[in-house]
Amino acid sequence: MSLPQTAPAATAVPQRRELYFFNLFRTLEAGILALVAFTPLGQMTVEILQLPILQATAVIYVGAAIGLLFATRRIGRRIRRLTAIGLLFDIFATGVALLAMNGGESGIAMFMVFNIGAGALILTPTASLGFALTAASTLIIEYLFNQLLFPGYARTAAEAMMFSVTYIGMAIMGQQLRRQMSESQALADKRGEELANLSELNELVIRRMRTGVLVVDGGHHIRLSNEAAWALMGNPSPDRRDLAEVAPSLHQSLWQWRQGRGEVPKAMTFAEGSPEVLPRFVALSLTDKLFLIFLDDSRIYSDRAEELTLSTLGRLSASIAHEIRNPLAAISYSTQLLEESTSMPDTDRRLLEIIHSQCQRMNGIVQNILGLARRERSQTESLELSGFIRRFVEEYRTNHPLETDVLQAVNPSRPLVAMVDPQHLHQVLTVLVHNALTYGREPGKPAQVSLGARTDGPNGPPLIEVLDRGPGIPARVAEQIFAPFFTTSEHGTGLGLYIAKQLCEANLCTLSYQSVPGGGSCFRITLPASQSLIQTETAHG
């Protein structure tokens, strides 16, 4: 978009230079004409027929040439107009000189060849050809005029015709050269603009890179740096450019690398609280004048390793879950066959119901693990939370004997409806309740866990909370409880809360930990407000 605007201005610079030298040559021509008109040497060279007219013409031509020469430095975009005015003076001076002198006509006509060609480099094709025809007509008229008034005139018609054709040919050749120059200039402007844009883009990319980039000279003075490098070095003052002052360890490591050229730089920390950095050095020249330093945040490598580990774990979990399906299906089918027996006591039949129920629950867990590993979307549906929580508590009590522990459901004051996958929510609550009953207890006392639903304010989103009356979780540990493989138990895997959080995110919910004043822990599931409000309004309507 900017090329059409910048091209004329860029083209005007070389054209102004061409016009300047053109006017300088015109000044030389005017000086030669004045030399012929005003000095005895010139009058001895040619026969002057009309001396006063020639002298007046020389004065006018010299003044015009000098004026045009000085005007070249002050004009803006009126280059073609100034060129046309100069050519008019050239043709006028040439015509008068040819009429006022006898002899030297060929030299005067030869001067116009250069003027027509130089003007064609600046003017449009129509204008340059028009001036060439005007100059040719001037020669022909001058020849005819001298033939009528001076029968012994030495010039021939062939000479006048040859110069006329030369003028037209110079105009055409000048236009061809002008076109090529314009195309070359436009191409150069385009390449220059592309290079400027590419340079700006490269600068922006380097500035926004997560990898720090430094350019230092042989004296270890910082010449260039991006935002990431300055942040990794602790955001020192911009005035500090000495690497030994800004980052002494990096200065020392670079010096050792320059001496050995093969030693691998070690990880380092530049400021308190800043991340660990892995430097890499590259020499930009063989004369040790410039060096490029890359500063990599070690957390990037840790994140990549964790991502690779989780990816491997996902594939492993999916494989194990797939293998569990077959024996699980056999157990479920055998349970169904046993339930058809008519001679089975009621106590055994109740045990079979528990086995069958847990097989279904385990099958659901397998489905969830496979869905999490494959990043499958959740199957959300409208769910009334208070009834779901009440049924969950009853089922958990039945399948998990609590003995002296307490698990109770806190019913909300009004029905709460939300869009969520029931199987995912069941699995999440199972993890949270199991953790609360296991770890949320004071030493030697039974666990007291409550599970309830409420809204965050009158029109806020619905919340599901699992509370216990245990010792709580220290702040340092609470920051990492949702990280994969993090656990404080010798028998834990560190995946329960991580999978629970992933299942919540798959349902557009958030799982967070809240400390309880006076002791205890609270795990809160926040459902999306937009979906839950729509469902609530539909239920009330």
N, C-alpha and C positions, 0 to 999 in steps of 0.2 A: 504493500500500500504506500510506502514511503518513497519508492523508486521514482515514480513520475514527478514527485515534488523536488527531489534532490538532483535528478539528472540535468535539468536546465542550468542550475547553479554550478554543478560540477563541470558541464560542458563550456560554460562561459569563461572559465579560467584559462583553458588552452586557447580559446578563440581570442581573448583579450591579448594574450601573449603574441599570437599570430598577427593581430591587427597592429600591435606596437611595432614589430619589426617591419611590417608593411609600410607603416607611416614613416619609419626611420629611413627606409629605402626611398620613399617619395621625397623626403627632405633632401636626400642625396641628389635625386633627379632635379629637384627645383634648384639646388645649388649649382649644378652643372649648367642649367638653362640660364641662370643669372650670370655665371661666369662667361658664357658666350655673349650675353647681351651687354654686359658692362665692362668687359676687359678687352684690350687690343688683341690679346692672344686668341680669344674666341672669334673676333671679327676677322682675323687673319686666316682662320681655319675654314670658315664658311662665308658665303656672300649673303649679307643681310639686306633684304629689300625694303623692309619697313622697320627701322630701328626703334622709333618711339613706341610703336605697338608691341614689339617684342620685349622692350624694357618694362613697359607697363604690365604685360602678361607675366614676366618673370617675377616682378615684385608681388603681384597678386598670388602667384603660385607658391612663392617662398613663404609668404604670410599664412596662406591656407595650410601648407604642409606643416609648418611649426605649430599652428593652432590645433591641427588634428593630432599631432604627436603628443601635445600636452593634454588634450581632451581624452586620450586613450586611458590615462590613469584615473580619470574621474567618472567615467561613464559607468552605468549599471548594466542594464540589459539592452542598451541601444547600440549594440555593436554593429548590426547590419545597417542601421541607418547611417552611422558614421562611415562605414565602408562605402556605401552608395554615394555619399557626399564626396568622399575622396576620389572615387572613380569619375564623377562628373567634372571635378577640377582637372583630373588627368586628361580626360578627353578634350576638355576646353583648351588646356595649355598645349596639347599635342596639335590640335587643329590650327591654332593661331601660329604656333612655331613653324609648322609646315608651310603656311601661307606667307610668313614673313621672311623665310630664309630660302636660299637656293644652294642646295648641298647639305649633306648630313641628314637627309630625310630618312635614310635607312636606319640610322642610329636612333632617331627619335621614335620611329615606328617600332623598333626592337624593344625600347623601353616599355611600350604598352603591352607587349606579350607577357612580360612578368606581371604587370599590374592586373591584367585580365585574369591570369591564372591564380594570382594571390586572392583576388576578390571572389573567385569561384569557390575557394575553400571556406568562405564565410557566408556568402549570399545564398539564397534559394536558387534552384535550377532556372526558374523563369527569369529572375533578376540578373543572374550572371550571363545567361544567354542574351538577354536584352542589351546589356552593356557591351557584350562582344559584337553584336550586330550594329550598335551605335558607333563603336570605334571603327568597325569595317566600313560603315557608311561614310564616316568622316574622311577616311583615306580615299575612298572612291570620289567623293565630292571634291576633295582637295585636288585630286589628279585631273578631273574634268575641268575644274576652274583654271588651273595652270595651263592646260592644253588650249583653252579658249583665249586666255590673255597673253600667254607666252608660248608661241608656236615652237620655239626651239627648246622647250622644256625637256630635260634629259631623261626623266623617269618614264618607265613603260607601264602599260596597263597590266602586264603580267605580274610586275612587282607589287602593285596595289592589290591585285586579286590574291596573290600568295599570302601577303600579310593579313588580308581579310579572312582567308580560310584558316590561317594560323590562329587568329583570335578566337574564332568559333571552336576550333579543335582544342585550344587551351581551356576554354570555358567548359567543354564537355569533359575533358580529362580532369579538370579541377573538381568538377561535381562528382565524378566517380571516386576520386581520392577523398573528397569530403565525406561521401557516403561511407566509405570504408573506415575513415577516422571516427565518424559518429558511431558506427556499429562497434568499433573497438572500444570507444570511450564508454558506450552503454554497457558493453560486456564487462569492462573493468569496474564500472560503478556497481553493477549487479554482483560481481564477485566480491567487491569490497564490502557491500552491504551484507552479503551472506557470511563473509568472514567475520564482520563485526557482530552479527547475530550469533554466529557459532561461538565466538569468543565470549560473548555475554552469557550464552547458555552454559558453556563450560565453567565459567566463573560461578554461576548460580548453582550448578550441580556440585562443584567442589565445595562451595560454601555450605550447602545443605547436606553434605555427606555425613553419615554417622561415624565414619572413620576420620580421625583427625589428620590433617595434612599441614606440614610445615616445610618451608624452603629456607634454608640457612646457607650463608656463605662460608668461605674458608675460615673466617674468624669467628664462626659460630654466632653470627648476628642474624636475627630472624628477619627475613625479607618479606615473606608472605605467610599467611596462616588462615585457616578457615575457622568457623564458629565452634566446631566440635573439638578441634585441637585446643583452642583457648579455654573451652569449658573443662576439658580433661586435665589441663594444667592448673585448674583452680581459679580461672578468670582473673589473671593478674592485670595490673594497670596497662593500658595500651601503649604508654610511653616506654615501658620496659621491653627492650628488644634484644638484650643480651641473654643468650640461652643459658650461660653459666649462672646468671642471676635469677632468671625465671624458673628454670628446671635444672638444678645442678646435677642430679642423677642422670638426666638425659644427656646433658653436656658431656659428662664423664663417659657414658656408654657410647656416644658418637665418637669421642676421641679414641677410645679403645678399639672401636670398629675400624676407624681410619688407619690405625696402626697395624691391626691384624688382618683386616679384610675378610676374615672367615669366621670370626667369633659370633655366635648367636646371642643377640641382646636378651637380657633377662627382664622379666616383668617388674614394674616399679609403680610407686604411688607418689604423686607430686604434691598433694596437699591432704590435710586431715579431712576425712570424710569423702574424699574423691575415690572413684573406682580404680582398680588395678589396671594398668595399661601395658600392652605389649608393643614395643617399638620395632619398626622395620626401617632400614636405611637403604637409600639408593643414591649413587653418585650420578649427577646430571652432566658432568663433564670429566674429561680425563685429566684436567689440570687442577682438580680439587678446588674449584671455585664455587660450586653450588652443590648442595645435597638436599635430597628430598626425604622427609621423615614421615612415615605413616604411623599413627598412634591408634591401635585397636583396643577398644574396650573389652576386657576379658569377659564381661558379662554376656557379650554376644556369643562367644564360644560356649559359655555355660548354657545359654538358652538353646543353642543349636544342639548341644549334647542332650539336653533334657527333651527337646522335641523329638530327636532320634530315639531316645529311650521310650518315650510315650508312644511313638509310632510302632516300635517293636512290641511294646506291651499290648497295644491294641490288637495287633495281629495275633499275638500269642493268646490273649484272652478270647478272641473270636474263635481261634482254633480249639481251645479247651472247651469253650461253651458248646461248640458244634459237636465235640466228642461226647459231652455229657448228655446230649439230647437222646442218644440211642438207649443207654441204660435207664435213663429217666422215663422214657416211653415204656420200656419193659416193666418197670416197677409200677407205673400208673395202670398199665393194662392188667397186670397180675392183681392189683388191688381191686380193680373193678370186677374181676372174676371171683375173687374171694367174697366180695360183698353180695354176690348172688346166692351164696350158700344159705340154706334155711336153718341149719343146725348150729349156727354160730352164736355164742353168748353176746349179750348186749355190750358188755365191756370190751370184748374183742372187736365188735362192729364199730364201737366208738373209736378204737385205735386205728381201724382201717380208714375211717373218715378223716382222721387227723393225717394219716399217711397220704391219702388221696389229695387232701387240701394242700399239704406241703409240696407234693409233686407239682400241683398246678402253680403254686407260688414259685417254686424253683424254676419251672419252665418259663414263667414270666420274667424272672431275673435273667435267665439265659437270653431271652429275647431282648431285654434291655441292654445287656452287654454287647450283643451282636449289633443292635441298633446304634449304640454309642461308638463302637469300633468302625461301623460303616457310615457314621454321620447321618443316620436316617432321621427324618422328621418325626416329631411326636404326633400321636393321634389324640388331639385335644377334643374335649367335649364339655358340655355344660355340666358342672358338678356342684351339688349343694354341700358346702364344706362341713357344717355342723353334723349332719347325718353321716357323712363319710368318716369324720373323726371318731364319732361314737362307735361306728362299726369297726373301725381299725383298732380301737382300744379293746373292745370285747374280743376280737379275734386274736390280738396279741396276748391277752391274758390267757386265752384258751390254749394257744400253741406254745407259750413260754411261761411255765410256772414261776410266779414271782415270789412265793414264800412270804417273807416279811416286807418286801419292797412294795411300794405304792405307785400305781399308774392310773391317773384319773383324767377324764375328759372334761374340759370347761366349755359349756355350751354358750354360744353368743346370745345376745339379747334379741336378735332378729336373724332371719335366714340370710346366709351369704352365698352368693353364686359366683363362680369363676370358671374360666376356660382353662382346663388343664388335663393332662393325660392321667387318668386314675392309677394306672399301673406304675408310671413314673413317680407320682406323688406317694403311692404306697411304699415303693422302694426307698424313697428319700426319708420318709417318716420312720421306716424300720431302722435305717442307719442311725438317725438322730436319737430315737428312743433307746436303741441298744447302747449307744455311747453314753447317754444320760444315766441309764441304769448301771452301767459298768463303772464309769468314772465320776459321775455326779453324786457322790455320797461322802459324808464325813466318816473318818475311820471308826469302825465299830458300830455304826448306825445304819439303819435301812435307808435305801434311796427313796426319795419323794419326787416324782416326776409328774408334771401336768402338761397336757396337750390341749391347746385351745385355738380358737379362731376369733378374730375381731377385725375392726376396720381402723385404719390410721386416720382418725378424725371423722367428722360427720360424713364427708363425701370422699374420703380417702380410699386407697386400694385395700383389699382384704389382706390380712396377715395371718399366718399360721405360726404359732410359737411353741417350742418345746423347752420347758423350764425345769431346772433341777435346783436342789438346795445344797449342792456340794461346795467344795472350796473355790470353785471358779477356775478360770484359765489365766495364767500370767500374761501380761500385755506382750511380752517378748515372744511367747509361744503362740498367742492368738494371731499374730501377723502371719504365721506360717501353717496354720492348721489345714488350710485348703490346698496346700501345695502337694503334689503327688509324692508319695513315698515318705512323707514326713509323719513321724509317730513318736510318741513318748513312751509307748508300751513295748515290752520285749516280745510280745506275741502278736502285735499289730502289723499290718502291711502298709499302712499309710495311704490306702486307696479309698477307704469308705467315704470320707468327707469329700474327697476329690471327685469321685463318681457322682455323689449326691449333688455337688455344685454343677457338674456338667449336665446332669439331668434337669436341674432347675433352669439353666440357661437354654436348654433345648425347648423348654416350655415358656420362654420369655419371662421367667421369674428370676428373682435374686435370692441367694442364700447368704446370710450374714450372721456374725456372732455379736451378741450384745452382753456386756457385763451387767450383773444384777446388783443394785445397791444392797448392802448387808450380807452379801455372799450368794453364790450360785451362778449359773450360766443360763443363757437364753439363745437358742438358735432360731432365727426368724426367717420365714419364707414370705417374700413380698410378691404378690401377683400383679401383673400389669394393670394399671388403673383403667385404661381405655376399654379393654375387653371386659373386665369385671364389672364396670359401671353399666355397660350395655346390657350385660346379662342380668344385673340386679334390677334395672328398670323393666326389663322384659318380665322377670319373675313377679314383680309387684303389680305390673299392669295386668 
